[in-house]
Each structure stands twice: as structure tokens, then as C-alpha cells.
Amino acid sequence: MIKNDYVIRLEEKADYYKTEYLIRESFWNVYRGGCVEHYVLKCLRDDADFVPQLDFVMEKDGQIIGQIIFVKAAITKDGGGLLPVLTFGPICIDKSYQKKGYGKILLDYALGKAAEMGFNAVFIEGNINFYRHCGLTYARQFGIRYHGLPRGADDSFFLAKELKKGCLDGITGEYSTPKGYFAASENPQEFEEYESQFPYKEKLKLPGQLE
């Protein structure tokens, strides 16, 4: 059982490099050879849909061991109009503290703050085996589809949680990932220049990677 030996607070400018370094270490060679999540965070901080009030870091013994950010998104309703929602990520915990419950603590805290701010619901692409512990379930159960996914295709990665109970009742529609998450693919040269600021790490192609 985790003791109350951590602090969750808003990220500050002085944390930026430490946080990006943490993300890089956490995601390196996980979903692809190398990673882009640290660059995505850097770009999202300047995005109009970024929610600075939900940009949190977790500290333990004076060191940043976790982080999470949120970005505004929307559901395009089948009957017309948009429903404002949230997405989140990157989210990570230092490898030394993974599988000890810190990730759930951080996410539960952040989702609670998002609910206090009045946001409707949160959607994310992720692993149900982790996120179900924080109350997320398959988005299809709310009648929401993932943009561009063919009918009948596997959508088990697409998850959701109501932050305002009943806000998705009677709504069907489509979710699109905010454009800010594609920063690395849209600006490859800028990404490579940014990546060169960090210590060299070997990019590996490993089983289970998505790319």
C-alpha cells in the first residue's frame, strides 16, 4: 500500500526539461523505435486546446516521477453539433515506480480536478487493463465511434469515462483525436532538431510495437 509520500502539483516552466526527459525515458522503444511523446507534450503546451489547469506532475522525495496533461476535444454528434469533452496524455510514471499504484493515484486525482472544472467526459486511446481501474470503459458503450475506423474494426483501444453522470445519454457520434497529437509527423525536421537536445539512445524495433 502506498503511503502519502508524494505530492501532486501543477507543472511549472522550470519543470519542462525534466518532465520531457521523464516522458522520453518512459516511452522509448515502447510503441515505436524511439518515441515522440516528449515532443508532443512540448507542442501541446502551446496549443489552444491545452488545459494548463490540468497539467500535473507527481513528485516523490523532491524528484518528478510522474506527469499528466489534458487537452480539449469534441464529439461530433450524429444529429448535428459538437459536445465538448477532454482527452489526456501523455501520462507516465518513472520506470522505477511503475506497477506500484502511482499511475492510478495520479490519474484519479487529475480526473477529479477535471470533473470539478465542469468537463463532461474524457476519451482516450489506451489499454483497458490499466484504465478500467480508474473507471474508463469502452467508448462504444456510450455510442461514440472513433474517427475513420471502419465498421466492425477492433475498437477496444478507444476508451471513455463520464465526468458528469448521464452527459452521454442519448448521444451518438464520432470522436477525433486533437490535431496537436500529430505534431511529430507534421513537423519531422523540427522534431529531429528537438530530439538532438537529448542524450543519444538507440532506437529498436521490438515485438508488440505499433509502428
N, C-alpha and C positions, 0 to 999 in steps of 0.2 A: 504494500500500500504506500502511495506517495505521500510524504509529509508535506506540509505547506512550506516548502523550501525553495519556492520560485516566485518571481514577480512577472506579471504581465502588464505591459505599458505600451503607449504609442511609440512608434518608431520616430527617431529624430534624425536630422541630416547627418549628425556625427556617426550614426549607425550604418549609413548606406553601404560603405565598402564591406564592413563586417557581415552585414546581412546578405549581400550579394555573394560574398565568398562562401558563407554557410550554405546558401542555396546551390551554388556550383558544386560544392563538395557532396551535398546530399543527392543531387540528381545526375552526377557524372556517370555516363555509360549505363544509366537505368533504362531510359526509353529510347535512346539512340546512342550512337558513338559520340561521346562528349555530352553537352547539354546546352540549352538555350534559355532555361528558366530564369537565370540570373539577369540576363539581358532583357527579358520580358518584364521583369519587375522594374528595372531601371526605366524602361519606356512607359510603363503603365503609370508611374508616379506623376508623369506629365500629361496623362490622358484626361480628357474632360469627364470621363465616366468613372474615374478613380475616386474612391471614397476615403479621404485621409483620416476620417474619424474611426475607421475600421482597419487601420494599418498598424498591426500589433507585433511586438516582439516579446519573447519569453526569455527571462534571464534566470540563471542559477549560478550562485557563487560569483556574481559580478560579470558573468560571461553570457552572451546571447546564444541560446541553444535552440531557439525556435522562432518562427515568424509565420504570419498570415496576412493577406491583403484581400480586399473585396472591390469589385467593380460593378457598376450598374449595368443591367441588361434589360431585355424586354421579351415578352411573349407576344407574337403577332396572332391575335385572336381570329379564329375562323369566321366569326361574324363581323369582323372589322374592328379596328382599333388596336391599341397596344396596352399590355398590362406590365407596368414596371416591376422588375424583380432584381435579384442580385446573383452574381456568381462569385467564386473566390478562388484564390490561388495565384502564384504558387503558395503552398503551405509546406513547411518542412520542419523536422526536428533533427538536431545534430545526431549523427550515426551512433554516437556513444550513449545516447539517451532514448533511442528508438525502442519500441516494444515494451515500454515501461509505463505507458499511460499518459505521457506528457502531451502527445498529439491530441488525444481526446479532450484533455483539460483545456488546451488552447482553443480548439475548435468550439467546444461548448461555450466557453467564455465569449468568443467572438460572435457566435450566433445569437447569444443572449443580448449582446450590445446592439446587434443589427435589428433584433425584434424591438428593443427599447426605442430605436430610432424610427420605428414605424414601417420598416420594409415588409413587403408582402410575403415573399418566398425566395428560396435560394435554389439554384440549379448548377450542376457541375458534371463534368465528365470524370468519372473516378471508379474506384474499386468498392463495390458494395460490402465486401468483407470488412473493410475499415469503417466506411462512412455510416453503415447501419447502426453502429454503436452510438452515433450522435443524432440518430433519428431520421436519417435520409433513407429513402426508398426509391424504387424505380419510377422515373418520371411518367412512364406510360400509365401508371395507376391514377394519375391526375388528368389523363387525356392530353398530355403535351408530347409533341413529337420533336425529334432532333432535326434541324435543318439539313436538307439534302440527303437524308438517309432513306434508301429505298424501302418501300413497304415490305414487311416480313424480314428485314435485315436484323441482325442482332443489335439490340439497343440496351443491353444490360449494363453498359458503361454510363448511361445517361440517368442521373440521379436527381432527386429533388426533396425539398422539405418545406412545408408551410411554416412561415414565421408568424403569420396571422391566421388563426384557425378558420378554415372554410373559405379562404380567399380564392381558392382554385375551384370551388364548387361550381359546376355547370359551365366551366370554361374548357374549350378545346382550342388547340393552336400549335404554333411552331416556335421553337427556341433557336436562336442563332448565337454562336459564340461571339462576344465583342471583338471588333477588329484589332484592338490593341494586342491581343494574344498572338497575332501573326507577325509581330514586328520583326522577328529574326529572318523569316522567309522573305519579307518585303524589302528588307534593307541588309542584304547579306554582307556587303562590303563594310558597312558601318558596324555590323555585328563582329566581323573579324577584327576590326581595329579595336573595338571594345574588349574582345576576348584576349587580345595580346597584352593587356594590362595585368593579367593574372599569371601565376606560375604555370609552367608547362605541365600538362597531364596528357597521357596517351589516350587517344580515342580508340575504343574497342567495339567490334561488332560481337554481341553476345546473344545467346538464345533468349527468347522472350521479349526482346526489344521490339518496339512498334515500328521503327524506321531503320 
